[in-house]
């Protein structure tokens, strides 16, 4: 079981914000208001794995909850 990260919700919000900016600046995606949080999380996770900024989760552990946790950990390590 994943241990809860301190302020995980805030880190996840930051991960989505930074990840969206990263993807758009890279020219690979254009997010819009109709995109669900789930779609954003999944896309950002896959983009960061593809660009080797985070390591991929094992296939049997791949879930929305584990992707959220992985992105929150990534965001927690970014400069404020």
C-alpha positions, 0 to 999 in steps of 0.5 A: 500500500502506498503511504500518504504523502504530506500535503498530497492533494496540494502536490497533485494540484501542482503536478497537474499545473506544472505538467500541463505547462510542460506538455504545452511548452513541449508542443505535444498537447493542448489542454482545454477546459473540457479535459477531465482531471483523470485524463490530465493525470493519465496524459501527464504521467505517460508524458513524464515517463516517456521523457524519463522524468519519472520511472514507470510504475509496474503494469500490475500497479498502474491505476489512477490512484498510483499515477496521482501518487507518483505525480504528487511525489514528482511535484513535491521534489520540484522547486517551489 
